[in-house]
Amino acid sequence: MDARGFTVTREDDCVKVAVPMPLPYFPIPSTLVATELFAIILVPLWALGAAIVRAITKPEPPPRALFEIDAEKLRLTLVAHDSGDRSSFEYDRKGIAELRKNRFDKGLWLRVRGVTMDGHLDDLDDGLIVALCDELWKIIREFDSESPNDEPADSV
């Protein structure tokens, strides 16, 4: 992780931007919480068991957000800090109209033409969101400058 709070790696024709999971990462599955009254018993048992397993195996927490950008697509994988639930999205890279700090709430605002307008990562710091958006736009523009110009077909 660099000073901006995220890492950028380049692999072949794909750029990956990973936002680390805030620590401590101790997810409780939403299925346990949904058990209502039994959650009083199940959540502490889960916490104890998970603490023992984590102490032994020392697993690396997943990234809070992973952006994968290539010439065609933007793939976004989000992991919830509290439950560990994963959400994955895939969008046409050229359809991205807005990718910025949310003006009316915390987090990142993503608008893809004709597909979605949604906020994400509302638990992250505003400075991190601004730096992340700047970096993502820089990467998107790099792919735009690399793509060949579309020339019109010869008319007969």
N, C-alpha and C positions, 0 to 999 in steps of 0.2 A: 504494500500500500504506500502510495506517495503522500506528500504533504496535503494534497487536495482532499484526501479521504477515500479514494477509490483507486483501482488498478486498471491499467489499459494494457492488453496483450494483443499481439498481431500473430495470427496463424493463417498461413496461406492467403486466401482471399477473404478472410473474416477478421473483424476487429471485435474483441470482447472487452466490455467494461464491466467490472465487478465492484459492487458496493458491499463492503463487509457487513456481517451481521453484528449489531451492537451486542456487547457482552454485559452481563451474563446471558447466555442463550440457554433457556431451560423451557422448551415448549411442552405444553400440556395438550394432548389431542382433543379436538373439539368434540369428539364422540364421548369422551369421559365427562366433559363439562355438561354435555346435553343430558346426562343421566339424572339431572336434578338432585333429588334427595340422596341417591347413591353416590353422587359426586363428593359428598362429605366424607365418605369412606374411601372411594376409589382414587381421588386425586392425591391424598397423602401417601397412599400405597404406591401409586405411580411415581410420585416424586422421590420416594425412598428408593424404589427399584432403579429408577433412571439415574439417580445420584451414584448408586453403587456401580452400575454399568459404565457411567461416564468416568468415574474415578479409575476404573480398571483399563478401559479402552482408550480414553482421552481422544474422542473423535473431534475432528475439525468441523466447526459449524459451517453450514452452507452459506453462500453469499445472500445478503438481504435482497439484492436485485442483481440480475445478470442481463446485460444488453448485448446481443450479438448482431452485428451489422455487417452485411455483405452487399454486393452490387444490386441484389434484388430485394432482400428482405431485412426487416428489423424484427428480431425475436426478443421478447422480454419475458423473463422468468422472475417471479416474485415469491419470496418465502415469508410467511407471516411470522413475526417475532414471538408472538404469544402461543400460537398453536402449531407452528411448523408446517401449516398447509401451504401447498404450492399452487400457483396460478401461472399459466403460460399463455402468451399471446404472440401472434405472428401477423405482421402487417407488411404491405408493399412499401418499400423504402421511399419510393417517389411520391406516395400518397400522404406523407407526413406534412401536415400544414402547420402545426404548433407543437413545440416541445420546449416548455418553459416552466419557471416557477409559477405556481398557482397564485393569481392575483387576489383571490377572494378567500382563500383558505391556505392551510399549510400543504406542502408537498409539491409534486410535479404534475403539470397539466399536459396531457397528450391528446392531440386531435389529429385524427387520420381522416382525410376526405372520404365521406360516404360510409365510414365504418364505425368510428367511435369518437367520443369526446368524454374523457374521464380523468379523474385525479388518482394519483398513486403516491406511495411513499410519504404519507402525511406525518409519519413519526420521525422523519429526518430533519436535520437542521437546515434552515434557509440558505446559509452560505454553501453548504454541501450541494444542495439542489441547484443553485446558480452555477457553481463550478461544473457540476455534472452535465447540465444542459449545454453549457458552452463547449465542453469536450465532445458531446454527442453531435452537436451541429457541425463542429470542425470535422469530425469523421465523416458525416453524411456529405459534406461539401467536397471532401477528398474523393469520395466515390463519384460524385457528380462531375468533377473535373476529369476523372479517368475515363468516363464513359465516352464512346465515340459520338460525334455529332450525327444526328439523323439527317441524311440527305434525302431530298424528295426523289421519288422515282422519275425516270425519264418519261416525258410525255411524248406520245407518238402523233 
